[in-house]
Amino acid sequence: MTDKGKLLDRFARDGEERILLGRVLDRMETSRRRNILSSTGFLNPREQEVSARLLEAAGDGENIVFFGGYEQAERKILLFLPDYMTAEEIQEEDAGPLQGLRAEFAPENRLTHRDFLGSLMGLGVRRDCIGDLLVSEDGCDFPVLREVADWILSGMEKAGRAELRLAPVSLKDLRIPEGKTRLFRDTVAALRLDSVAAAGFSLSRSAAADLVAAGRAQVNWQDCQKPDRLLREGDAVTVRGLGKIVLEHVGGATRKGRISVEIKRYL
């Protein structure tokens, strides 16, 4: 394998990502040396992409699987397979490291993603132990690492002020809510983060810049505190408390010199 330190220097953007990618290489080495199944915690799409490039550069892009509990998952774990297991086998309930959970509540409570994430964080569960939170009108299904499932089942009694009823559920039975988005056209003075965020979330540019500078924004699942960061087509912007947008398309300049854009907002 290529020198670990050089690989981390090449692919890690910062110290936090260097630690994450170091763990990815450690899990790979353990799996290959002992010929056993090994896996990471849940990774966001940015972490999945950089991990895949890292492993390819390390000469070990084979026999790996990204799996989030269901086909359209955004957050996924990275599995290193031994030579006696297939991708299909590891995604079966009994063989894999994931467990599905379902939290039900009275529909009038109108709980949100933030309510459930806050409850889980309050239990001391790390974010990388939790997959996508699939919130519907009267429940929330979510995959977790099997090692924390019992802890959540025994300790997660409320989200917000609402009482919860928790039970294990098969990954095959996870309820996937229909994603709601709105695609619209707008113009921006520049492809800066604050300008695009202002258009996407219906804010003034100064208000968007303040949110970015306060550390509430991410670009492609990476924290960003630079309002003047330039975006490209396909970049995802998340602002805590407001949601997520994607810069779907960048068009030409208008007669007034502004840039035409198409933005998708997740509702």
C-alpha positions in Angstrom: 0.0 0.0 0.0 1.1 3.6 -0.7 2.6 5.4 2.3 -0.3 6.2 4.6 1.0 9.7 5.6 1.5 10.7 2.0 -2.1 9.6 1.1 -3.5 11.6 4.0 -1.5 14.6 3.0 -2.9 14.3 -0.5 -6.6 13.8 0.3 -7.4 15.3 3.7 -8.6 18.9 3.7 -8.1 19.5 7.4 -7.2 17.8 10.6 -10.7 16.4 11.2 -10.8 14.8 7.8 -7.3 13.5 8.3 -8.5 11.6 11.4 -11.5 10.2 9.5 -9.5 9.1 6.5 -6.9 7.6 8.8 -9.7 5.4 10.3 -10.8 4.4 6.8 -7.3 3.2 6.0 -7.1 1.4 9.4 -10.3 -0.5 8.8 -9.1 -1.4 5.3 -5.9 -2.8 6.7 -7.6 -4.8 9.4 -10.0 -6.3 6.9 -7.3 -7.3 4.4 -4.8 -8.6 7.0 -7.3 -10.8 8.8 -9.7 -11.4 5.9 -12.7 -10.3 8.0 -15.6 -7.9 7.5 -14.8 -4.3 8.7 -16.8 -1.1 8.4 -16.8 2.6 9.2 -19.5 4.7 10.8 -21.9 6.6 8.6 -20.3 8.9 6.1 -21.9 11.9 4.4 -21.6 12.1 0.5 -18.5 14.3 0.7 -16.8 11.7 3.0 -17.9 8.8 0.8 -16.5 10.5 -2.3 -13.1 11.3 -0.8 -12.9 7.9 0.9 -13.5 6.2 -2.5 -10.7 8.2 -4.2 -8.4 7.6 -1.2 -8.9 3.8 -1.5 -8.4 3.8 -5.2 -5.1 5.7 -4.8 -4.1 3.2 -2.1 -4.7 0.4 -4.7 -7.7 -1.0 -2.8 -10.9 0.0 -4.5 -12.1 -3.6 -4.8 -14.5 -5.5 -2.5 -15.9 -2.3 -0.9 -19.5 -1.4 -0.6 -21.2 1.8 0.5 -24.6 1.0 2.2 -27.0 3.1 4.1 -29.8 0.7 4.8 -31.9 1.5 1.7 -31.2 2.2 -1.9 -31.6 6.0 -2.0 -29.7 6.6 1.3 -27.6 9.8 1.6 -25.6 8.8 4.6 -23.8 5.4 4.2 -21.3 3.2 5.9 -18.3 1.9 4.1 -17.9 -1.9 4.2 -14.7 -3.8 3.5 -15.6 -7.3 2.5 -13.6 -10.5 3.1 -13.1 -12.8 0.1 -15.8 -15.2 1.2 -18.7 -12.5 1.3 -20.6 -10.8 -1.4 -22.2 -7.3 -1.4 -25.6 -9.0 -1.5 -24.9 -11.1 1.5 -23.6 -8.2 3.6 -26.8 -6.1 3.0 -29.0 -8.9 4.5 -30.3 -8.1 7.9 -28.6 -10.8 9.9 -25.2 -10.4 8.3 -24.7 -6.7 8.3 -23.8 -4.1 10.9 -27.0 -2.0 10.6 -30.3 -2.2 12.4 -33.4 -0.3 11.5 -35.4 1.5 14.2 -38.9 3.1 14.1 -40.0 5.9 16.4 -43.8 6.5 16.4 -45.6 9.6 17.7 -49.0 11.2 17.6 -49.4 13.1 14.3 -50.5 16.3 16.0 -47.0 16.7 17.4 -45.5 17.5 13.9 -42.0 16.5 14.8 -39.1 17.4 12.5 -35.6 16.1 11.6 -34.1 18.5 14.1 -36.3 17.1 16.9 -35.1 13.6 16.4 -31.5 14.5 15.9 -31.5 16.5 19.0 -33.0 13.6 21.0 -30.4 11.2 19.7 -27.5 13.6 20.5 -29.0 14.1 23.9 -28.6 10.4 24.5 -24.9 10.7 23.7 -25.1 8.9 20.4 -22.5 10.0 17.9 -23.7 11.3 14.6 -21.7 8.7 12.7 -23.7 6.0 14.4 -26.9 7.3 12.8 -28.0 7.1 9.2 -30.7 9.1 7.4 -33.6 10.2 9.6 -36.8 9.4 7.6 -39.4 11.6 9.1 -43.1 11.1 8.2 -46.3 12.5 9.7 -46.5 10.0 12.5 -43.1 8.4 12.8 -39.4 8.4 12.0 -37.5 5.4 10.6 -33.8 5.3 10.7 -30.9 2.9 10.4 -28.2 2.8 13.1 -25.1 0.9 13.8 -26.2 -2.3 15.5 -23.9 -1.6 18.4 -26.0 1.4 19.5 -29.5 0.0 18.7 -30.3 -1.3 22.2 -29.0 1.9 23.8 -31.4 3.9 21.7 -34.3 1.5 22.2 -34.0 1.7 25.9 -33.2 5.4 26.3 -35.0 7.4 23.6 -38.4 8.3 25.2 -39.1 11.7 23.7 -38.3 14.0 20.8 -39.1 17.6 21.5 -42.0 17.4 24.0 -43.6 14.4 22.3 -43.6 10.9 23.7 -42.1 8.2 21.4 -42.8 4.5 20.9 -39.6 2.8 19.6 -39.2 -0.6 18.1 -36.7 -2.4 15.9 -37.8 -2.8 12.2 -36.3 -4.6 9.3 -34.2 -2.5 6.9 -36.4 -3.8 4.1 -39.4 -2.3 5.9 -38.0 1.2 6.4 -40.6 3.8 5.4 -39.1 6.2 2.8 -41.0 9.5 2.7 -41.4 11.1 -0.7 -38.8 13.8 -1.0 -40.3 17.3 -1.6 -38.3 19.8 -3.6 -38.9 23.0 -5.5 -36.9 24.0 -8.5 -36.8 27.7 -9.4 -34.9 30.2 -11.5 -33.2 33.3 -10.2 -30.3 35.6 -10.9 -27.3 36.4 -8.7 -24.6 39.0 -8.9 -21.9 36.4 -8.5 -21.7 32.7 -7.7 -20.6 33.4 -4.2 -21.9 31.3 -1.3 -23.8 34.2 0.3 -25.4 35.3 -3.0 -26.6 31.8 -3.9 -27.8 31.1 -0.3 -29.7 34.4 -0.3 -31.5 33.4 -3.5 -32.1 29.8 -2.3 -33.5 30.7 1.1 -35.1 34.0 0.3 -32.7 36.1 2.4 -30.9 39.3 1.9 -27.2 38.8 0.9 -26.0 40.4 4.2 -28.2 38.1 6.3 -26.9 35.1 4.3 -23.3 36.3 4.8 -23.9 36.6 8.6 -25.2 33.0 8.8 -22.1 31.8 6.9 -19.7 33.8 9.0 -21.4 32.4 12.1 -20.6 28.9 11.1 -24.1 27.7 10.2 -23.3 26.8 6.6 -21.9 23.8 4.8 -20.9 23.3 1.2 -20.9 19.7 0.1 -21.2 18.6 3.7 -18.0 20.6 4.7 -18.3 23.5 7.1 -17.6 26.8 5.4 -17.4 30.2 7.0 -16.4 32.1 3.8 -19.3 34.1 2.4 -17.2 34.8 -0.8 -16.6 31.1 -1.6 -17.4 30.5 -5.3 -19.8 27.7 -6.0 -20.1 25.4 -9.1 -23.0 23.5 -10.6 -24.0 20.6 -8.4 -22.8 22.1 -5.2 -25.0 21.4 -2.2 -25.4 24.1 0.5 -26.9 23.4 3.9 -27.7 26.1 6.4 -28.6 24.9 9.9 -32.2 25.9 10.7 -33.1 26.6 7.1 -32.4 23.4 5.2 -30.6 22.4 2.0 -30.4 23.8 -1.6 -28.5 22.5 -4.6 -27.1 24.8 -7.4 -28.6 22.8 -10.2 -27.6 24.9 -13.2 -25.6 28.0 -14.0 -26.7 29.8 -17.1 -25.5 32.9 -19.0 -25.4 36.5 -18.0 -28.4 38.7 -18.2 -28.5 42.1 -19.9 -27.8 43.7 -16.5 -24.7 41.5 -16.0 -26.3 39.1 -13.4 -25.9 35.3 -13.7 -28.9 33.1 -14.3 -29.1 30.1 -12.0 -31.5 27.2 -11.3 -31.7 26.2 -7.6 -33.4 23.2 -6.1 -34.6 23.7 -2.5 -35.5 20.7 -0.3 -38.8 21.4 1.6 
